[in-house]
Amino acid sequence: MRQQRTQMSTSAPISKAGFGLPTKGFALIVDGQTKWDFDTRDHALKSARELKARFPNLQVKVFNAEDRLSETIDLAVA
C-alpha cells in the first residue's frame, strides 16, 4: 500500500528576485533584474559598458531613479 505524504509546514521566501528599483541614484539592470546601485551616472555607465564588453549577449540597462527612465547599453562600434 502507498503511504500518505504529510505536508510540511516550512516557511519559504515569497520572492527570490533581487531588490526592486531604487528611489535615488542609478541602478544597473541585467536581463531584466536589478543588480547594483550607483550614486553617479558615470559609475553606472562605466560598469554597464564593462559588463556588456565582457558578455555581449546580456541585455544591460542603466536606470535613472530621479527621471524613472532606463537607457539600453549597446556595444561600441569599432
C-alpha positions in Angstrom: 0.0 0.0 0.0 1.0 3.6 -0.5 2.0 5.7 2.3 0.2 9.0 2.6 2.6 12.0 2.4 2.4 14.5 5.1 2.6 18.2 4.4 5.5 20.0 6.0 4.8 23.5 7.2 8.1 25.3 6.4 8.1 28.9 5.6 9.5 29.6 2.2 10.6 33.1 0.9 7.8 34.8 -1.1 10.2 36.1 -3.8 13.7 35.1 -4.7 14.1 38.1 -7.0 16.7 40.7 -6.3 15.8 44.1 -4.8 13.5 46.5 -6.6 14.3 49.7 -8.4 16.0 52.3 -6.3 14.3 55.6 -5.4 17.5 57.6 -5.8 20.7 57.3 -7.8 21.2 54.8 -10.6 20.9 51.1 -11.0 22.3 48.5 -13.4 19.7 46.2 -14.8 20.9 42.9 -16.3 18.4 40.8 -18.3 15.5 42.5 -16.5 16.8 42.1 -13.0 18.2 44.9 -10.9 21.8 44.1 -9.8 23.7 47.1 -8.5 23.1 50.6 -7.2 25.4 53.6 -8.0 25.5 57.1 -6.7 26.6 58.7 -10.1 25.6 58.1 -13.7 29.3 57.9 -14.7 30.0 55.0 -12.4 26.8 53.2 -13.6 27.7 53.7 -17.3 31.3 52.6 -16.8 30.2 49.4 -15.1 27.5 48.7 -17.7 29.9 49.2 -20.6 32.5 46.9 -19.0 29.8 44.2 -18.4 28.5 44.5 -21.9 32.0 44.2 -23.3 32.7 41.0 -21.4 29.2 39.5 -22.0 27.8 40.9 -25.3 24.7 38.7 -25.2 23.4 40.2 -22.0 20.7 42.9 -22.1 22.2 45.7 -20.0 20.4 48.9 -19.0 21.2 51.8 -16.7 18.1 53.1 -14.7 17.9 56.7 -13.6 15.7 56.8 -10.4 15.1 60.5 -10.5 13.7 60.5 -14.0 12.3 56.9 -13.7 13.9 56.1 -17.1 16.3 53.5 -18.3 18.8 53.6 -21.2 20.0 50.5 -23.0 23.7 50.0 -23.3 25.0 48.7 -26.7 28.4 47.6 -27.7 30.6 50.4 -29.1 31.1 50.1 -32.9 34.8 49.7 -33.6 
